[in-house]
Amino acid sequence: MVYRQVIGATSYAFDDLRELLAKATPPRSGDRLGGVAAESAEQMIAARMALANVPLKQFLNEAVIPYEDDEVTRLILDTHEAQAFAPISSLTVGGFRDWLLSDAATSETLNKVSRGITPEMAAGVSKLMRNQDLILVAKKCAVTSAFRNTIGLKGRMSVRLQPNHPFDDAKGITASILDGILLGSGDACIGINPASDDPAIIGELLRLLDGIISRLQIPTQACVLTHVTTTLGLIGQGAPVDLVFQSIAGTQAANRSFGVDLAVLREAREAGLSLRRGTVGDNVMYFETGQGSALSANAHHNVDQQTCEARAYAVARAFDPLLVNSVVGFIGPEYLYDGKEIIRAGLEDHFCGKLLGLPLGVDVCYTNHAEADQDDMDNLLTLLAAAGVTFIMGVPGADDVMLNYQSTSFHDALYVRDLFGLKRAPEFDDWLVRTGLAGADFRLAGSAGLLLPEFASRLIA
C-alpha cells in the first residue's frame, strides 16, 4: 500500500509501511548507514503526518517483513491477542498517541492492552512522540517479574551488579561484587559477562556466584551471560544456573547470526524452569537487545533499526523474562552517533518495551569513539529514572574493564535513588536492613564500611 502526504507544493509517497516507519524515524546514524533514513527534515515530517493517519489495524494486515520469510513476524501475528486489542482497535497511530497521553490510559488499562499491541504499533507511535511523551507513558506502565526477589514494583529501581574481569579472575570478580553489595547494588542480578566461552570456566563462574549468594543468603539471582547453548549444556551437567541469558534481535536472520532461533529459546526456558531455583517467582530468562544489531548482521530487511529493536521485544515477551535490557549505546557511533541520538534511543527502547509488557531496563552506556560523554549518560539516566526504568547497570567506576565501554556505576544508582526516592526490590532491601548494611529507612548505613572485613571473609570462605 502506498502512503501519501502533501506539504505545500510537494507530494510525498511512501511505498509501504516499512518505508513509512523508516522515514518517520528521528535522525540516527544507523538508518543513514542502512540507507533507509529520511532524505530531509521535510520528508521526515511528511512521513510522520502520514503515519499519524494510519489505522492501527493496518499493522495486522501489512507486515514489515513478510510472514512467510520470518519467524519473528509469524510470532508477532500468531500470538496477537484480539481481545486485548479491541479497546484501541478503532484508533489511528496519531489517535493512539493521544490516548496513551490521556488519563484514560491508566496503569491497569495499559497492562490489559499490552498483548494487543504489536512491536510495529509501539515503534510507530513512538516516532510521533517527544521525549517527554515517551517518559510520561512509560512511567504509567507497571510491569513486574520475580525469581528470588520482585522486580519492577512502583517506586523501586533495581541494579544489575556487573563485576566483569578481563581474565575472569575469581578474586577480581569477588572484589567487585563486594564493592557493589556494600553500595546497595545487585538486586536485579549479579551478572558476569565472561571473557571466555570455555564451558569449564563458565561453570566455575556459576559456582562462584552461587557460593556467594548462598553464603551471604542474598535474595537475588546470578547469571553468567554466555551463549544459551553453553548454558543448556551446563544445566545438563548439574551447574547451578539461576537465569538463562541470550542476546536477541528482531528478525529471524539476525537471531540466526547470534546462533539462536525460537525453538532453542523455548528449550532453554524449559530447562531453566526445570531447576526450580526461584523462591518468589519463576521468570528464568534474561535477554539483552540493542538498536543496530540487525543492521550490523545485514539482517534488517530495510526496516529501520528502532522498529527492528521493538520486534526483539516480541521475542522476549514470548518467554516471560525476569529481565530485558537495551544496551543502548554499546554497538557504537555507526548506529547511534552522539549523545543526542543515544538519549533518544534509550527513551524509545524503554517506552516500547514497557508498552509491550516487558520488565525493561537500560544499560546507559556509550563507547569511547562515540560523540558522547558521561554528562550525556547522566542526562539519560535521570530521564529514565523519571520514566520508571526497571533496572540499570552497576559497574565499578562506570568503566567496564572487560568490555571496554562506559556505563553507570554503583554511585550513579545512589544518585537517582536519592533524587527520586527510589527503593530496591523489597526482599533485597529487607536483607540490607537485616545485615546492617542499611538502616530502617532502607538508606545505606554509615557503618557499612565497618562490615567490610566480615563480608570479605564470608565472600572468600
C-alpha positions in Angstrom: 0.0 0.0 0.0 1.3 3.4 -0.9 1.1 6.2 1.7 0.9 9.8 0.5 1.3 13.2 2.2 1.3 16.7 0.7 3.3 19.5 2.2 3.0 22.8 0.4 3.6 22.1 -3.3 5.4 18.8 -2.7 3.7 15.5 -2.6 5.5 12.7 -0.8 4.8 9.0 -1.4 6.0 6.0 0.7 5.8 2.7 -1.0 4.8 0.6 2.1 4.5 0.6 5.8 8.2 -0.4 6.2 9.3 2.7 4.3 6.9 5.0 6.1 8.1 3.9 9.5 11.7 4.3 8.4 11.3 7.8 7.0 9.3 8.9 10.1 12.2 8.0 12.5 14.1 10.7 14.3 17.6 11.1 12.8 20.2 8.4 13.6 23.4 7.2 12.0 22.4 3.6 11.7 19.4 4.4 9.5 21.6 6.6 7.4 24.2 3.8 7.1 21.4 1.4 6.2 20.1 3.7 3.5 16.6 3.9 5.0 16.6 7.3 6.7 14.6 10.3 5.6 16.4 12.4 3.0 15.3 15.7 4.5 13.6 17.1 7.6 10.5 17.9 5.4 10.3 14.3 4.2 10.5 13.1 7.8 7.7 15.4 8.9 5.6 14.3 5.9 6.1 10.6 6.9 5.0 11.4 10.4 1.9 13.2 9.2 1.0 10.2 7.0 1.9 7.7 9.8 -0.4 9.6 12.2 -3.4 8.8 9.9 -2.6 5.0 9.6 -5.2 2.8 11.4 -3.7 0.5 14.0 -5.5 -2.3 12.3 -3.2 -1.8 9.2 -0.3 -3.2 11.2 -2.1 -6.5 11.4 -2.7 -6.6 7.6 0.7 -5.3 6.4 3.9 -6.9 7.8 7.2 -5.0 7.5 8.9 -8.4 6.9 6.8 -11.0 5.1 5.1 -13.6 7.2 6.4 -16.5 5.1 10.0 -15.2 5.4 10.5 -14.5 9.1 9.6 -16.5 12.2 9.6 -13.3 14.3 6.8 -11.9 12.1 4.9 -15.2 12.5 5.4 -15.0 16.3 4.0 -11.4 16.4 0.9 -12.1 14.3 0.2 -15.6 15.6 0.3 -14.5 19.2 -1.6 -11.3 18.8 -4.5 -11.1 21.2 -7.6 -9.7 19.6 -9.4 -9.2 22.8 -6.7 -7.1 24.3 -6.5 -5.1 21.1 -10.3 -4.4 21.0 -10.3 -1.2 23.2 -7.8 0.5 20.9 -8.7 -1.2 17.6 -10.5 1.9 16.2 -7.6 4.2 16.7 -5.1 5.6 14.2 -1.4 5.9 15.2 -2.0 9.6 16.0 -5.1 8.8 18.0 -3.2 6.1 19.8 -0.6 8.7 20.9 -3.4 11.0 22.2 -5.0 8.1 24.1 -1.7 7.0 25.6 -1.1 10.5 27.0 -4.7 10.8 28.3 -6.0 10.0 31.8 -7.9 7.1 30.2 -4.6 5.2 29.8 -4.1 4.1 33.4 -1.5 1.6 34.5 -4.3 -1.0 34.8 -5.6 -0.3 31.3 -2.1 -0.3 29.7 -1.5 -3.7 31.2 -4.7 -5.1 29.8 -4.0 -3.9 26.2 -0.3 -4.7 26.1 -0.7 -8.1 24.5 -2.8 -6.5 21.8 -0.1 -4.1 20.8 2.4 -5.2 18.2 6.0 -4.0 18.2 5.4 -2.1 15.0 2.5 -0.3 16.6 4.7 0.6 19.5 7.5 1.7 17.3 5.1 3.7 15.1 3.6 5.7 17.9 7.0 6.4 19.4 8.0 8.2 16.2 5.2 10.7 16.8 6.2 11.4 20.4 8.5 13.9 22.0 10.9 12.7 24.7 8.6 13.9 27.4 5.8 11.8 25.9 7.9 8.7 26.0 8.8 9.4 29.6 5.2 10.1 30.7 3.7 7.0 29.1 6.5 4.6 30.2 6.1 5.9 33.8 2.4 4.7 33.7 3.4 1.1 32.5 3.6 -1.2 35.5 5.5 -4.4 34.8 6.8 -6.8 37.4 8.7 -10.1 37.4 10.1 -12.3 40.1 12.7 -15.0 40.8 14.3 -14.7 44.3 13.0 -11.1 44.6 10.4 -9.0 42.9 11.5 -6.6 40.1 9.6 -3.6 38.8 7.3 -2.6 41.7 6.2 1.1 41.8 8.7 3.4 43.4 11.6 1.0 43.0 14.6 0.6 40.7 16.9 -2.4 40.6 20.6 -2.7 39.6 22.4 -5.5 37.9 25.8 -5.8 39.6 28.2 -6.3 36.7 31.6 -7.5 38.1 33.3 -8.2 34.8 37.0 -9.0 34.7 39.3 -9.2 31.6 40.7 -12.6 32.7 37.6 -14.0 34.6 39.7 -13.8 37.7 37.7 -15.0 40.7 39.4 -12.6 43.2 38.9 -9.6 40.9 35.2 -10.5 40.4 34.7 -11.1 44.1 36.2 -7.7 44.9 33.8 -6.0 42.5 30.8 -7.9 44.0 31.8 -6.8 47.5 32.1 -3.2 46.3 28.6 -3.4 44.7 26.9 -5.1 47.6 28.3 -2.6 50.2 26.9 0.2 47.9 23.5 -1.5 47.8 23.6 -2.9 44.2 22.8 -6.3 42.9 19.0 -6.8 43.3 18.3 -7.2 39.6 21.0 -9.9 39.5 24.7 -10.4 39.8 25.6 -10.9 36.2 29.0 -11.6 34.7 29.9 -11.1 31.0 32.6 -13.7 30.8 35.8 -13.1 28.8 36.0 -16.8 27.9 33.4 -19.0 26.2 35.0 -22.2 27.7 32.2 -24.1 29.4 34.6 -25.2 32.1 35.3 -21.6 33.0 31.6 -20.6 32.7 30.9 -23.4 35.2 33.4 -22.1 37.6 31.9 -18.6 37.4 28.4 -20.1 38.0 29.7 -21.9 41.1 31.5 -18.8 42.3 28.3 -16.7 42.1 26.1 -19.5 43.7 28.5 -19.8 46.6 28.5 -16.1 47.3 24.7 -15.8 47.1 24.3 -18.9 49.3 26.8 -17.9 52.0 25.5 -14.4 52.3 21.9 -15.5 51.8 21.3 -12.7 49.4 17.8 -12.6 47.9 19.0 -12.1 44.4 19.8 -14.2 41.3 23.0 -15.0 39.4 23.7 -15.0 35.7 26.7 -15.7 33.5 26.0 -14.0 30.2 27.3 -16.8 27.9 25.6 -18.3 24.9 22.3 -20.1 25.6 23.6 -23.4 24.2 26.5 -23.3 26.6 24.1 -22.7 29.5 22.0 -25.6 28.2 25.0 -27.9 28.3 25.9 -26.8 31.8 22.4 -27.3 33.1 22.7 -30.9 31.8 25.9 -31.2 33.8 24.2 -30.0 37.0 25.6 -26.5 37.2 23.8 -24.0 39.5 22.1 -21.9 36.9 19.6 -19.2 38.0 18.9 -17.1 34.9 19.3 -18.3 31.3 20.8 -15.5 29.2 20.8 -14.7 25.5 21.2 -11.7 23.2 18.3 -11.5 20.8 17.2 -9.3 17.8 14.1 -8.5 15.9 14.4 -10.7 12.8 14.9 -14.4 12.2 18.1 -13.7 10.2 19.6 -11.5 13.0 18.9 -14.1 15.6 20.5 -16.7 13.4 23.6 -14.6 13.4 23.5 -14.9 17.2 23.2 -18.7 16.8 19.7 -19.0 18.1 16.1 -19.4 17.0 12.8 -19.5 18.8 13.0 -23.3 19.3 16.3 -23.0 21.1 15.0 -20.3 23.3 11.9 -22.4 24.2 14.2 -25.4 25.1 16.3 -23.1 27.2 13.4 -21.7 29.2 12.1 -25.2 29.9 15.5 -26.3 31.1 15.7 -23.2 33.4 12.3 -23.8 34.8 13.1 -27.5 35.4 15.7 -26.4 38.0 13.1 -24.8 40.2 15.7 -22.4 41.8 13.3 -19.4 42.2 11.8 -18.7 45.6 9.2 -16.0 44.9 8.7 -16.4 41.1 9.7 -18.5 38.1 10.8 -15.9 35.5 14.1 -17.5 34.4 15.1 -15.7 31.2 17.4 -12.7 30.8 17.6 -11.0 27.4 19.7 -8.2 26.0 19.0 -6.2 22.9 20.3 -3.1 21.2 19.4 -0.8 18.3 21.6 -1.7 15.3 22.1 -5.4 15.9 20.0 -6.5 12.9 21.7 -3.9 10.6 25.2 -4.9 11.8 24.3 -8.5 10.8 22.9 -7.3 7.4 19.6 -8.9 8.6 17.4 -5.8 8.9 15.3 -6.3 5.6 15.5 -2.5 5.1 13.5 -2.0 8.3 14.7 0.9 10.5 16.7 0.0 13.5 14.3 1.2 16.1 11.4 -0.9 14.6 13.8 -3.9 14.5 14.6 -3.3 18.2 10.9 -3.2 19.1 10.4 -6.5 17.3 13.1 -8.0 19.5 10.8 -7.3 22.4 8.2 -9.5 20.9 10.7 -12.3 21.0 11.5 -11.5 24.7 7.8 -11.3 25.6 7.1 -14.8 24.4 9.4 -16.2 27.1 8.2 -14.3 30.3 11.6 -13.0 31.2 12.8 -11.7 34.6 15.0 -9.0 32.9 15.3 -7.4 29.5 17.6 -4.6 28.8 18.6 -2.5 25.8 22.4 -2.0 25.7 21.6 1.3 24.1 25.0 2.8 23.1 27.1 -0.3 23.1 27.3 -1.0 19.4 28.9 2.3 18.6 28.6 5.6 16.7 27.9 3.8 13.4 24.4 3.2 14.8 23.9 5.9 17.4 26.3 8.7 16.6 26.2 11.0 19.6 24.7 11.7 23.0 21.5 13.2 21.5 20.9 10.0 19.4 21.7 7.7 22.4 19.4 9.6 24.7 16.5 9.5 22.2 17.1 5.8 21.5 17.2 4.9 25.2 13.9 6.6 25.9 12.3 4.9 22.8 13.5 1.5 23.8 12.3 1.9 27.4 8.9 3.2 26.2 8.4 0.4 23.6 9.5 -2.4 26.0 7.3 -1.2 28.8 4.3 -0.7 26.5 4.7 -4.2 25.3 4.6 -5.5 28.8 8.3 -6.2 29.5 10.4 -5.6 32.6 12.7 -3.3 30.6 16.0 -1.9 31.9 18.6 0.1 30.1 22.4 -0.1 30.1 23.0 3.6 29.9 26.2 3.4 28.0 28.5 4.6 25.2 31.7 3.5 23.5 34.8 5.7 23.7 34.7 6.5 20.0 31.1 7.9 20.1 30.5 11.7 20.3 29.2 11.3 23.9 30.4 11.6 27.4 29.4 10.9 31.0 27.3 14.1 31.2 25.1 12.7 28.4 24.8 9.5 30.3 23.8 11.4 33.5 21.1 13.1 31.4 19.7 9.8 30.1 20.0 8.1 33.5 18.0 10.9 35.1 15.3 10.8 32.3 15.0 7.0 32.5 14.7 7.1 36.3 11.9 9.7 35.9 10.3 7.3 33.4 10.3 4.4 35.9 13.1 2.3 34.4 13.1 -1.2 35.8 16.8 -1.6 36.3 20.2 -0.2 35.3 23.8 -1.5 35.4 26.2 -1.1 38.3 29.8 -1.2 37.1 32.7 -0.4 39.3 33.6 3.2 38.4 31.2 3.1 35.5 34.1 1.8 33.4 33.8 -1.8 32.3 37.4 -3.1 32.1 36.5 -6.2 30.2 34.0 -4.9 27.6 35.8 -1.6 27.3 32.8 0.7 27.3 31.4 3.3 29.7 28.2 2.5 31.7 26.8 3.5 35.1 28.3 3.0 38.5 27.1 1.9 41.9 27.3 5.6 42.9 25.1 6.6 39.9 22.4 4.3 41.3 22.7 6.0 44.7 22.3 9.4 42.9 19.0 8.5 41.2 17.7 6.8 44.4 18.3 9.9 46.4 16.9 12.2 43.7 13.6 10.3 43.1 13.3 8.4 46.4 13.6 5.0 44.8 14.0 1.8 46.7 15.3 -1.6 45.7 13.5 -4.8 45.3 11.7 -5.3 48.6 13.3 -8.6 49.5 16.8 -7.2 48.8 16.1 -4.0 50.9 14.9 -6.1 53.8 18.1 -8.2 53.6 20.2 -5.0 53.6 18.5 -3.9 56.8 18.9 -7.4 58.5 22.6 -7.4 57.7 23.2 -3.9 59.0 24.1 -2.5 55.6 21.1 -0.3 55.6 19.1 1.5 58.2 15.4 1.1 59.0 14.7 3.7 56.3 16.5 1.5 53.8 19.2 4.1 53.2 22.7 2.7 53.3 24.1 2.7 56.9 27.1 5.0 57.6 28.7 2.0 59.3 28.6 -0.1 56.1 32.4 0.2 55.8 32.8 -1.4 59.3 31.2 -4.5 57.9 33.8 -4.8 55.1 36.1 -7.4 56.9 33.1 -9.5 57.9 31.6 -9.6 54.4 35.0 -10.1 52.8 35.7 -13.1 54.9 32.3 -14.6 54.1 32.7 -13.9 50.4 36.0 -15.7 50.1 35.2 -18.5 52.5 
